[in-house]
């Protein structure tokens, strides 16, 4: 993910989806699709751990699809 700092920041600011992890209820997975990455069109996933008084990025990675979990955003009515 070297050189992807601006994409990570954009994904956190303007995610296309935010999903609560099934394995860790304190982890939020922020997703945004990028057509041009070093390995073609991929979703960037930024994993954020959210605690009562803190939140921090755990990791970021490229993936073909979003993981299953509770969709927190966008909320479909």
Beta strands, then each sheet from edge to edge (+ up, - down):
strand 1: 17-21
strand 2: 27-34
strand 3: 42-51
strand 4: 54-63
strand 5: 69-73
sheet 1: 4+ 3- 2+ 1- 5+
end
